[in-house]
Amino acid sequence: MTETTAPVRVERDGDVAVVVLDNPPLNLFDQAVFDAWERVTAELAELTDPARPDRARAVLIEARGKVVSAGVDVHLFAEIAEGPDAVARGGALWARLLRTVQTLEDLPVPTVFAAHGLTLTAAFEISLACDILLAAERASFGLVEIVVGLTPSMGGPQRLAERAGPARARELVFTGERYPAAVLERWNVVNRVLPDEGFAEAAREYARRVAAGPTVAHAATKRLVATAVRHGVRAADDVVPAVSGLLFGTADLRGAVASFLTDGPGKAGYTGR
């Protein structure tokens, strides 16, 4: 596991790999946090590898402290903008960070982001790459890059457009405003708003529940949805026979079918194989 003092690290909660953002007091994304985030996404790819006997079957991202993140340390942008080859270095930064977001998005297990408070810029963009975004009632979100003359460039605008549509994506980025969790739930950006009291444990329980499901089938679901979003519904139809056909070779499907026929629905347990 990632070193316990790292500002971004991985802990285990049974079958759940828990990514912890812990860079007090505001969980700002500085160079050290981005470096740790890059290492953690590579680690998650290893931990969720289907060939691994102790594989993680879900990923939960959470943060310590009062806020999820107050954004990026602007000194990082100043160092690039004021130095030589600013354009090339800026492009290289975004290419590097987008690779981490895509790695997270492509993990073959369900990914859950738990936002308990203010969630700005990089943290918000990471949450949009997760399958499920859970928010506490007091949570709020913003892509506020306009205050430094930027557009969000870790995939936020395009993933907002995927969830809420292009008009809402433009509005959220153009204004740079902070939006309450309840508003973003109505816009289909946030999946569920949960009570502030007990939020952390409720998010853990949600992650444990999806981790206990048929992991290979969840991976198939992710692939079908991603194919439909990127290439259209008919393209997703085209891959169904191969993607879903493989499920008949899993122990989870065979066991669940036998359980259904013997004990009725909802009694099966899954091993992720």
C-alpha positions, -999 to +999 in steps of 0.1 A: +000+000+000+010+036-004+030+051+024+006+061+052+020+097+054+015+103+016-009+131+008-028+107-014-027+070-003-045+037-006-060+018+023-080-014+023-114-019+037-120-056+029-127-058-009-127-020-012-095+000-021-100+033-003-081+063-018-075+089+009-068+126+001-050+140+032-031+172+026-042+195+054-055+221+060-073+225+026-063+194+006-048+216-021-034+199-051+002+209-053+031+191-070+035+166-042-003+157-043-003+154-081+028+131-079+011+110-052-021+109-072-002+096-103+013+068-082-020+059-066-038+055-100-011+032-111-014+013-079-052+010-083-047-005-118-026-032-101-049-037-071-080-042-094-063-065-119-086-095-123-056-119-122-047-108-087-059-132-060-066-104-035-079-079-060-099-050-049-135-052-062-144-016-058-127+018-053-138+045-029-122+080-030-126+101+002-109+130+019-099+140+054-106+173+070-134+199+067-132+201+029-126+176+001-104+201-016-101+239-020-085+234-054-050+236-069-021+254-054-018+284-078+019+285-073+021+255-095+005+274-124+027+305-117+058+284-119+048+271-153+034+304-167+064+324-157+091+299-168+105+289-202+084+268-226+052+277-207+029+264-235+047+231-239+050+225-201+013+234-196+003+209-223+025+183-208+009+188-174-026+183-187-016+152-207+000+137-176-031+144-154-056+133-181-038+099-182-045+095-144-082+104-149-085+079-178-068+052-157-093+057-130-122+057-154-110+025-170-106+004-139-125-028-142-144-023-109-170+002-097-155+035-085-172+057-059-164+093-049-175+105-015-178+143-013-184+154+023-178+192+018-164+218-006-150+201-037-133+223-062-113+220-094-090+190-096-110+170-070-143+177-087-128+166-120-116+134-105-151+128-090-165+131-125-143+102-137-159+079-111-189+057-117-208+070-088-206+105-071-221+105-036-224+139-018-233+150+017-261+176+020-236+203+029-212+195+000-207+220-028-188+218-060-172+242-085-149+244-114-135+279-106-105+279-130-117+312-145-102+330-115-067+323-129-077+325-166-079+287-171-105+262-183-107+230-163-084+206-181-084+173-162-115+162-182-141+182-162-160+200-190-164+170-212-174+147-184-199+173-171-213+174-206-217+136-205-236+138-173-256+170-175-255+180-211-234+207-229-254+237-218-251+229-181-214+221-186-208+255-202-228+273-175-209+257-146-175+265-161-183+300-175-197+312-142-171+296-119-198+295-093-201+269-065-231+247-068-249+228-039-251+191-040-289+192-043-286+213-075-261+190-091-282+160-081-310+175-102-286+180-131-275+143-129-240+152-119-243+139-084-258+104-081-271+107-045-272+132-018-270+116+017-274+131+051-244+149+066-247+128+098-231+095+092-221+103+056-186+088+057-199+054+069-228+055+045-204+060+016-182+032+029-212+009+031-223+018-004-188+009-017-188-023+002-222-032-013-210-027-049-178-045-041-198-075-029-216-078-062-206-098-094-174-079-102-170-093-137-205-083-146-199-048-132-169-046-155-191-056-184-216-029-174-189-003-174-177-013-208-212-012-224-220+022-209-186+036-220-190+023-255-225+037-258-213+071-246-183+073-268-195+055-299-233+052-297-259+027-287-255+005-318-217+002-311-225-010-276-250-035-291-222-048-313-199-057-283-227-073-262-222-109-274-185-109-266-187-088-234-218-105-219-211-139-234-180-141-212-202-139-181-215-174-186-180-186-179-179-170-145-183-188-112-204-159-100-230-164-127-231-202-123-234-199-085-261-171-087-282-191-112-280-222-089-289-201-059-318-185-077-332-219-087-327-234-052-334-205-028-350-178-049-337-143-059-313-122-038-297-150-019-265-155-039-231-145-027-203-134-051-165-139-051-157-117-080-147-146-103 
